Amino acid sequence: MDTNLNSAISAFLSNCDDHQLFWLTRFYMERLEQAIEEGVEGVSFMLMGEDHFTGQEYHSVTELAEKGNRPGASKLLLDLVMEKGSGARKVMWESFVKLHHHLPKLSRILNEIRERGDGQFAYMDTERDFSEVPKHLKDVRRKHMETLRAQTETLRVNTILMREKVKVFQLVDRYAELTVISTVRDRTLVEHELLARGRDHEEWREKDLRDLGKMNWEIQE
């Protein structure tokens, strides 16, 4: 048994909220149907033991498996879990941690989640975005995104106080810090802070212009 994998996935699941656990299950649904075919009895038993499956639901799943319809049994199990609350989904994933060493496909899924760590949900968002694009357009979209990123990574501005006619800098260095204000009371509370920031910005700008002017004068001399 991979104890490192078990502890890593257990920690990951403990940090998932209900919404994240729902989308994690939805994202891996098709692969899970195949991955748990040989372990539906064990997963069903744990769900029933935690009062998330009734005796009838447990019997429905295990009966399909006993009749040789394991794909149908695993699909039924997952469908039943998705119809229930987040508690059932959490118990199901906890059962995966306990049973994965007998189910190679399930181990691969858990290892992928461990390797991505905190980036798991960002990866899922990206994959969902790309899944909505026709396959033959995915490469075009990716190339377009890379081109736009390269074009907007830097900004070129004309200068008047320096010998350089054009100055190039990273656009990210000039991002403005935004302040979000939701109510009239909040606006009143931060009004003095906004005014102070405005004065600080103006003083910085004047100092910057003076320094540039001084530099330009020294260069000319």
Secondary structure, DSSP 8 states (H G I E B T S, - for coil): --HHHHHHHHHHHHT--HHHHHHHHHHTHHHHHHHTGGGHHHHHHHHHHTTSS-HHHHHHHHHHHHTT-HHHHHHHHHHHHHHS-HHHHHHHHHHHHHHGGG-HHHHHHHHHHHHHGGGHHHHHHHHHHHHTS-HHHHHHHHHHHHHHHHHHSEEEEE-SSSS-SEEEEEGGGG--------SHHHHHHHHHHHHHHHHHHHHHHHHHHHHHHHHHHHHH-
